Amino acid sequence: LVHRGVKGAVMIAILGVTALGLLFGDVQWNGVMSTPPSIAPTFLQLDFSGLFEVGMISVVFAFLFVDLFDTAGTLVGVSQKAGLTDENGNIPRLNKALLADST
């Protein structure tokens, strides 16, 4: 619908998929407005016992490297495509871009 330029295509798609979900029983109708479920069963029930185990270090480093290479690849690719690199191929003010991504 978006490709064909129909106005309100996203809303039509949302309503259509919701209607199909209701028809097939995948979506439950709770009225026009409903409240979110209670957080009482899970509130302050966090378990930090595994936080300081040796295996957690590999998880932290895995996420660190995934985020680092994702950011670096995006910055290099977009900077080169947009012509924002200097004559040596360096990205000016790279530290500010990395700081913005880290927050």
C-alpha positions as CSV (number, residue, x, y, z in Angstrom):
1,L,0.0,0.0,0.0
2,V,2.8,2.4,0.8
3,H,4.5,1.5,-2.5
4,R,1.3,2.3,-4.4
5,G,1.0,5.7,-2.6
6,V,-2.2,5.0,-0.6
7,K,-2.7,7.6,2.1
8,G,-3.0,6.0,5.5
9,A,-1.4,2.8,4.3
10,V,0.3,2.1,7.6
11,M,-2.9,2.6,9.6
12,I,-4.8,0.4,7.1
13,A,-2.2,-2.3,7.4
14,I,-2.3,-2.2,11.2
15,L,-6.1,-2.4,11.3
16,G,-6.1,-5.2,8.7
17,V,-3.5,-7.3,10.5
18,T,-5.4,-6.7,13.8
19,A,-8.7,-7.8,12.2
20,L,-7.0,-11.0,10.9
21,G,-5.6,-11.6,14.3
22,L,-9.0,-11.3,15.9
23,L,-10.5,-13.5,13.2
24,F,-7.9,-16.3,13.8
25,G,-7.9,-15.9,17.6
26,D,-4.3,-14.6,17.9
27,V,-5.4,-11.3,19.3
28,Q,-7.6,-10.8,22.3
29,W,-10.0,-7.8,22.3
30,N,-9.8,-5.9,25.6
31,G,-11.8,-2.8,24.5
32,V,-10.7,0.4,22.9
33,M,-8.5,1.3,25.9
34,S,-7.0,-1.2,28.3
35,T,-4.5,-1.0,31.2
36,P,-1.2,-2.7,31.1
37,P,-0.8,-5.8,33.2
38,S,0.3,-5.4,36.8
39,I,4.0,-5.4,37.6
40,A,3.5,-6.7,41.1
41,P,4.5,-10.3,40.4
42,T,7.9,-9.2,39.0
43,F,8.6,-5.9,40.8
44,L,12.0,-6.0,42.6
45,Q,12.4,-9.7,41.9
46,L,15.7,-9.5,40.1
47,D,18.3,-12.2,40.6
48,F,21.9,-10.9,40.5
49,S,23.5,-14.1,41.7
50,G,25.1,-14.9,38.3
51,L,26.2,-11.3,37.6
52,F,29.8,-11.8,39.0
53,E,30.5,-15.3,37.6
54,V,33.3,-15.9,35.1
55,G,30.9,-16.7,32.2
56,M,29.4,-13.2,32.5
57,I,32.7,-11.6,31.4
58,S,32.4,-13.3,27.9
59,V,28.9,-12.0,27.6
60,V,30.0,-8.4,28.4
61,F,32.9,-8.5,26.0
62,A,30.7,-10.0,23.3
63,F,28.2,-7.2,23.6
64,L,31.1,-4.7,23.8
65,F,32.6,-5.9,20.5
66,V,29.3,-6.2,18.7
67,D,28.4,-2.6,19.6
68,L,31.9,-1.3,18.8
69,F,32.1,-2.9,15.3
70,D,28.5,-2.0,14.6
71,T,29.2,1.7,15.4
72,A,32.5,1.8,13.6
73,G,31.1,0.1,10.5
74,T,28.1,2.4,10.4
75,L,30.3,5.6,10.9
76,V,32.8,4.6,8.3
77,G,30.2,3.5,5.7
78,V,28.0,6.5,6.1
79,S,30.9,9.0,6.3
80,Q,32.5,7.7,3.1
81,K,29.1,7.6,1.2
82,A,28.3,11.1,2.3
83,G,31.8,12.4,1.6
84,L,32.5,13.4,5.1
85,T,36.0,12.0,5.3
86,D,39.1,14.1,4.9
87,E,41.8,13.5,2.3
88,N,43.4,10.7,4.3
89,G,40.1,8.9,4.8
90,N,39.8,9.9,8.5
91,I,36.5,10.9,10.0
92,P,36.7,14.4,11.6
93,R,35.3,14.7,15.1
94,L,35.0,10.9,15.4
95,N,35.3,11.1,19.1
96,K,32.1,13.1,19.3
97,A,30.2,10.6,17.2
98,L,31.4,7.7,19.3
99,L,30.4,9.6,22.5
100,A,27.0,10.3,21.1
101,D,26.6,6.6,20.3
102,S,27.7,5.5,23.7
103,T,25.0,7.4,25.6
